[in-house]
Amino acid sequence: MTDYSLAFTALFSAFLVLGLLTKFYLASRQIRHVAQHREQVPTAFAASISLEAHQKAADYTIAKARFGLLELAFGAAVLLGWTLLGGIDALNQALLHSGLAGFGTLVPQLALLAAFGLINGALDLPFVLYSTFRIEERFGFNKMTFRLWLTDLVKSALVGLVVGLPIVALILWLMGSAGKLWWLWAWAVWMGFNLLVLVLFPTVIAPLFNKFKPLEDETLKARVTALMQRCGFAAKGLFVMDGSKRSAHANAYFTGFGAAKRVVFYDTLLKQLSPAEVDAVLAHELGHFKHKHILKRIVSMFAMSLAGFALLGWLSSQIWFYTGLGVRPNIGGANDALALLLFLMVVPLFSFFISPVLAQFSRKHEFEADAYAVSQTDGRDLRSALLKLYKDNASTLTPDPLFVKFYYSHPPASERLQRMGGSSLRTSAESGAA
C-alpha cells in the first residue's frame, strides 16, 4: 500500500470510530435525559398531556434509542466488513470470475451493485422486522400483518429494479464513456431523474402501496379549499390515504411538483383532529411553500449533489481511494461501480458532522411555517393539533438538547409552542371543541 492509501485508511478508520462514539454518546444522553424526566409531565403541558401518555412517549423513545445503539454497532461492523475486511473486494472478484465478464463491462458492474444491495438488504431485515413487529407493535403503532409487510418488500424491490436499474445503468455508462467531465453529465441526469420522480410519485408509485380517495367530508373540504385560496395555493386535489392499515401514526403532506401537487391526509389524522385543527396543520404545510422552503431544499439538493458528483469524479481516478478501503481496483477494467459503492458508504461518515447545521436550517424552516400558520388560522388550533399529534405519536416532550441539535429536523414541542405563545395551552377537551 502507498502512503496515500495508508493515510486514507487511517482517516477512514478515525472517522468511523469518532462517528460511532459520537452517536453512542448522543443516544446515551437521550436515553438518560428522557428517563430522568419520565416521572413528571413538564409544567407547560400538565393540563394537556396525562402522566400515562408522557410515560408512554418516554418508554417508546427509550426503546427506539436502545435498539438504535444495537443498529449502530451492527452497521459499523458491516461497514468495516465490506471495506477494510475485504467484503466488497471478495464479492467483486467472485463476480469477475463468474463468467459475467463475457457480457461486457456494464453487466458485471450492475451485478455487483445488485448483489451488494441484496446482501445488505438481507442483513438489515432482522432489524426492520424487530422494529416493526416488536417495538411498534408493543406501543400500539404497528397495524401491518406479516403478509402486508412482505408484499411491501416485494413491491419495493420491483420498483427499485424498474426505476433504479435504468438510471444506475445510465450513470455507469456515462462514467465510462463521457470523458473527464462525466460527473457533470451524470449530475444533470440524476437531477432530471429526481424531478421526474417528484412528478410521477403521487400518481404512479404511491398508489402501488396505498389507496388514495378524494376527501369526502364536504365541510372540511370547504374549509381547506377556502384556506388554500386565501393563501394563493392551487393543488391537483385533496386526498385521504389509508395510512391506518400500516401504522397508527398520523400525518399530512403535499406531494408532487408543479401542477401535479396534491394534498394528502392520513385517515388517522382526520380521526384525531377537528376541522379547525386540520386547517391549522395544512396552513403550516402551506407556510413551507409561502417561504419557498421546498424550492430552497431542491436548490440545496442540486448544489450538494453537484459537489458530490464532482468529488466522486476525482476520487474514482485515485488508486489510493480503492486500496485505502481494502479493495483491489480492476486492472485494465471498469471500476465505476466500485467507486460508486465505496463513495456512498464513505460519505455518510464525513457528512454526519455537518448534520447539526442542516438540522438547524430545517428547524428554522419549521418555525417560519408555524408562524405563517398562526397568521392564517387560529394559533390555538395549531397548538392543540400539535399537542394531539405529539401525544398520539408518542413523541417525547423532554428530548436531550444536544441530541436535538444533531437529529431533530423539527423543533421540540416546548420550543414550537413557546414560539407560538404556548404558555396558555388549552386542554384536549377545550381544543376538541374548535
MOLIN-V546572 format. One line per field, one symbol per residue. ss: DSSP state (H for helix, E for strand, - for the rest). A space follows every 10 residues. Layout:
# MOLIN-V546572
ss=???
This chain:
# MOLIN-V546572
ss=--HHHHHHHH HHHHHHHHHH HHHHHHHHHH HHHHHH---- --HHH----- HHHHHHHHHH HHHHHHHHHH HHHHHHHHHH HH----HHHH HHHHHH---H HHHHHHHHHH HHHHHHHHHH HHHHHHHHHH HHHHHHHH-- -E---HHHHH HHHHHHHHHH HHHHHHHHHH HHHHHHH--- -HHHHHHHHH HHHHHHHHHH HHHHHHHH-- -EEE---HHH HHHHHHHHHH H------EEE E-HHH-E--- -EEEE--HHH -EEEEEHHHH HH--HHHHHH HHHHHHHHHH --HHHHHHHH HHHHHHHHHH HHHHH---HH HHH------- -----HHHHH HHHHHHHHHH HHHHHHHHHH HHHHHHHHHH HHHHHH--HH HHHHHHHHHH HH-------- HHHHHHH--- --HHHHHHH- -HHH---HHH HH--
